[in-house]
Amino acid sequence: MSFNDIENRSPSSNLGRRDRQDALHLGPRKKACTTDPLVHYGRHFGRTVHALCNVPALITNSILREVERGDDPDDSFTAHERKEDEVFQALLKMVPGLQDRLATASLEETRHIADLLQKGASSARSDDTKSLKAAIIDWITPRGEALHPPIPRNSKTERGFNHEKMGVLLCPAGLDWSDIEVKQKLRNGELLVPGDQWPIFLYQGSVYDEDDPWKGLLRSTLLVSTFKHIFTSPSSVEKEAKATRSGNARIHGMTQVTRASITYAATQARFALASAAVFSRSDTVTDSERFYNSVLELLDDVDQIEEVNKVSWYLERKEQCR
């Protein structure tokens, strides 16, 4: 419609005075866009089953194995395939109707399902990374004091081994941060820390006992705060009921701490302390993927089940998600 068309309309036309809206006031509120439920489930899957999973590959591989193996027993799977299958079965159990949906889906539909689940997992990780960037500064700042030197809440460049407070927390267990030579090598990159060499902050009181490596492991105040921030609510860290919405644990019906949720919280806390700006597979300095996999591998070790259960019980008691 042109301006001439508008000018030529009669006063009684449908574009009459009564139908006009006040252009200098807010328009009607738009209806909220409904997020696909698969994105919702994908968020919880990433936090509690496997944060760094390639969901399209997981689903494709699992379907192909089912077709190729037929009635072959699981004993014919390799260790890696069994692990993949365990993650896939957890996904099927988490998402109502997913197994039936995949059984009848076309290739295009299957890809769409996988993409939505992947979107959920990735967005949850991104949201948690963003919110923890500022929160962790508050947790490491002595109560009633200021952090010296101060750390920008929205920048990562001055974190990691570049900062005294964060450096002492990230220092690998077994190394002495107070050793000037060790500190200098960590800062200038001469001493690179692989992801499977864990930081001291994972231990309660930042104390590592080489004669008893499980002592205090995954029981630190910082890890507990991170876990509560992610799964209960940010305000629950300070025991103040300020949250107006239910936390992630309640939203998703989470009734117990999972091994992957412990690993996820540890990975997020470590990354928040580090100087890396982007959570990326190509980041060989922070080496987050190797760290995540090494922690999850330990917690999945059946020979360590007794110690793992103690850690889970400890975090459940602290987080009170039951």
N, C-alpha and C positions, 0 to 999 in steps of 0.2 A: 504493500500500500504506500502511495506517495503522499507528500504533503498536500498536493493539489486535490487528491482524493478526499483527504480529511476536510479540506476547506469547503469542498462542494457538497458535503453531507448536510442534510437538513437537521435542525435541532431535535427532531423526533427520532433521528437515527439511533442505532444501537450504541453509538459512541457518544451518547448524550451526556449532559452534565452530571446526571445521577450516577453514571457508571465510572466516572473518573475517580482516580485515587490521588491522595495527597502525595506528591512526589518528594516532599521535604520531610517525610517521616519514614521510619523503618517499614518495610513491607511485611507481609505476613510471614510468619516463621515457616521455614521449609521443613518438610517432614524429614526426619533423620533417615539416612540411608541404612538399610539393613545389611549388616555384614553376614556373609555366608557362614553358616555354622562350622564349616570345615576350617575356616580361618581361626575360629574360636578354639577348636580342638587342636589345631596345629600349634597354637601358642602354648597350650599346656603340654603337648607332646615334646616340644623343644626344651621346656624347663624340667620335665620330670622323666623323660625316656631317653632322648638323645638330642643334644643341642646342635651338634654339627653334622647331622644326618643329611645326606642328599636324598630327599624324599622321592623324587621321580625315579632315581636309580634303585632305591629300596623297593618300591612297588613293582617296577619292571622286572628286577632280578627275582623277586619272590614269585611273581606270576610265571616267569619262564621256568623257574625251578619246579614249580608245581606241575607244569605241563611236561617237562623233560623227565622228571623223576617218577611221576605217576605214583605207584604204590611202593616205591623203594623206601626202605626205612631211613630214618634220620641219620643212622650210622654212616650212610654213604656221603653225608655232608662233610665238607672240610670244617675246621674250627671257625674260620671266618664266616663261612656260610651259615653255620649254626648260630653265630652271634647275630648275623643279619636277620635270620629267621626269628630269633628271640625278639628283636626290636620290632619286626613286622607284626608278630603276633600281639605284642603290646599295643601297637597302633590299632589293630583290628578290635582289640578288646576295649580300647578307649573310645572309639568312634562308633556309635550305634548304627547298625545297618551297613557299615562300610564293606564287609565281606560280600554281602549279597549284591551291593551296588557295583563292586569291582567285577563280580562274576558275570554281569550282563552288560557292562560298559564297553563302548567302542574304544578304539585306540585314542581317539581325540578326547573322549570323555574321561578316560583314565588319566591322560596328561593334565586335563583341567583339574581333576580331583587332587592330583599330586601337587600341582602348582599352588592351589589354595592352601593346602596343608603346609607347604614350604613357606608360603607368604606369612602364615601365622607364626611359625617357628622363628623366622627371620625378624619379623616385626617385634616379637616379644623380646628377643635378644637385644635388638636395637633400643627399645624402650627402657629396658633394665640398665643397659650400658649408659644411656643418657642420664637417667635419674641417679645412678650411683656415682657419677662423676663428681657431683657436688656433695652428695650425702657423706661420702667417705672422708671428706675433709673435716666435717664436723666430728666424726667419730674418732679421728686420730688427734684432734686438738684437745689439749688438757683442759678440763673443766675450769672455767673462770679465767682462762689465760688465752693468749693469742698464739698462733702458730708462727714460728720464726724459722726462715723467712716466710712470709705469707704466700699462699698458693692461689692463683686465679681459679675460680670455681668452674669456669667454662674453657679452660685451656689445659693441655696435657704436657706441654713442652718442659715445664719446670718440675715435673714429677719423676718418678722412678729413682734411679740412683743419683739423679741430679739434686735431690732434696734429702737433707739429713734424716728427717723423720720417716719419709717413705723408703729411703734407702735401707735403713735398719730393719724395716719390716719385710722388704723384698730380698734381703741378703739370704743366700741359700743356707739351709740348715747345715751345720758343720763348718761353715766359714765364720770368721770373726770380723764383723763390721768395724770394730774399734781398731783393727789393724790398719794403719794408714796405707800400707802397700796394697792390701786387699781392696780397700775402699777406692783407691785411685785406679786400680785395674778394672774394677767394675764400672767406674764412671767413664773411663776413656775407651771402654770396649775391648781392652786387651784381654779381659777375662769375660768371655761370653757364657751366659747361663742358659743351658738347654732347658726345654720345658719339663723334662723329667727330673730336674734337680729342683726340689721344692723349696719355697721360701719359708723363712722362720715364722712368719705371721700365722701359718696354719696350726702352729702348736700353742697350746694353752700357756699363757704367760710368756710366749716367744722363747720357750725353753725346749731344747732338743736333747734327748737322752740317747746317745749312740748305742747304749747297751739295751735300751728298750724303745725302739723306734715308734711304737704305737702309743707310748705314754704322751697324753695330751694332744695327739694328732687329731686335727679337724674338730677341736673343741675350743678354739680361740674366741675371744669376745668379738673380734672383728668379723669372723666367719658367721657367728650367731647373729650379729647385727645385719649382715648382708642377707642371710637366709630369711630373717623376719621381715626385712624391707621388701623382699621380692614376694614372699608367699603369704604374709599376714597383711601388713600395710606399712608404709614408711613411718607413720606415727607410732606404730607399735614398738619401734626400737627404743623409744624413750618412755614406753609404757603409758602413753597418753592417747586416749581413745578419740582421736580427731578425725579419723577417716569416715567419710560419709557413705562410702561404698564398701561392700564386702571385699576382703582380700582375695588374691588369686587362689589360695588353698580352698576357701569356702565356695567361691564361684564354681570351681571345677570339682567339688566334692572330694577334695584330697584329704584322706584320713590318716595317712602315714607318710613319713619321710622316705623317699626313694634314694637309692644309691646315685642315680643320675641327678637328682635334685641337689644332693650334697656337692657333687662334682661341679654342677652348674654354678652354685653359689660361690664355691672356691675360685672358679675360673673368672667370674665376674668381679670378685673382690681383688684378685691379682691384677686384672686388667685395669681396674679403676686406679690402682696405685701406680701402674706403669706409665711411661711417657708416650707410648704409642697412641696415635690419634684415632686410628681406625682398626676395628677388629677384623683382621684379614688373614686368610690362609697363607698369603705370601709374606707376612710379617715374621721373618725368621729371628728377629731380636727378642720380641716378646714370646714368640713360639707358643701361642695360646692353644693351638690344636694339639700339639704334643703333650702339653700340660694336661689338658682335659682328658685325653685318652689314657695318659699314665695314671691319673687318679682313678678314673672309672675302671681301669683294668685291675687295680689293687682291690677296689671295693667289690668287684665281680668275682674275685678269686674265692672259690669255695673253701679253700683251706684257711681263709681269714674270716669266715662267716661270724665267728664268735666276737671278734674285735669290731667287725663292721656293725653288728647288731648293737653293740655298746655305744658306738658313735651315733647310730640312728636314734636309739633311745634317749641319748643325751640331748640331741637336737630337738626331738619331739617334746621333751620336757621343757626345754627352753622356749620353743616356738609355740607350743600348745596348739597344734593344729588338729589334734585328735578330737 
